[in-house]
Amino acid sequence: MIRVLLVDDQPLIRSGFRALLDLEDDVEVVAEAADGAECLAVVTEHLPDVALVDIRMPVMDGIEATRRIAADPDLADVHVVMLTNYGMDEYVFDALRAGAAGFLVKDILPEDFLHSVRVAARGDALLAPAVTRTLIDRYVSQPPPAFTSGGLEQLTDRERETVALAAGGLSNDEIARRLVISPATAKTHINRAMAKLHARDRAQLVVFAYESGLVTPRGA
């Protein structure tokens, strides 16, 4: 059973998402919250697999809530997915830096929404959609904060290749086909790179790839 926390200051949005999730046999909405402060209060109690968190909320915004969740070792298994009204929301890349596993636009199709919840619950980043790649290309071209992951020099050549392809939005299966290896081997390379770089999840690994210069934004 996938346990989900809904965090949005608009009751109608929460109700709409809950109605979709309640129809699924493998998903349970364990709690709701109307702002980031409420999110922090309930996330430790319910320990959801996925927290769907709006970016812009009163009291405490979703980015700060995400940052605090990511910093808490007891919440390491909580995968935060940011919700936004706009595909090019200026705060989305900040959310990825804060520890979000990805983001969803609120007008997403129901079937894509449900698929995304399951993807996030598995621990995979929601970085494949073209709009996400476009957004990353846009914001990583700005001066980033200091790269503090410990350095990509720790990675093997194959791990660097794998991280670079992940930063391009490729799934493990796509990486495997590109490098002529098995999907399991691709996943192993990704996991080892995450461990070496102290990345919380695949999304942060992609952020590190851009900030370290391993991957250059298109057009830069």
Protein Blocks (a to p, Z undefined) as FASTA:
>chain_A
ZZdddddfbfklmmmmmmmmmmpmkbccfbdcfbfklmmmmmmmnopabdcddfbdghia
fklmmmmmmmpmklmmpccddddfbfklfklmmmmmnopabdcdfkbcfklmmmmmmmmm
nopacfkbmklmmmmmmmmmpccdddfenpaklpcfklmmmmmmmmnopafklmmmmnop
afklmmmmmmmmmmmnopablmlmmmmmmmnomaccehZZ
